[in-house]
Amino acid sequence: MEFTIARETLLTPLQRIAGAIDRKHTLAVLSNVLLQVTEENLYLTGTDCEVELAARLPLVNPTQTGITTVPAKKFI
């Protein structure tokens, strides 16, 4: 997965989504933000199993699609 996006464009939605994530969850994956790159968009998803927050950001030139998770603690 590879894409380019301006920091300012990504930061606000990412911080909002990270707010739904429990820092000390028993399932480690629930402490992460899901990033999914499609041909046109970047989807961000965060959940604590009770609340789920998601955002979609348009991408101008994604170079490779894919899905991964990143630790939310970097954004909280």
Secondary structure as UniProt FT lines:
FT   HELIX           7..18
FT   TURN            19..20
FT   TURN            23..24
FT   HELIX           28..31
FT   STRAND          32..37
FT   STRAND          41..47
FT   STRAND          52..58
FT   STRAND          66..71
FT   HELIX           72..74
//
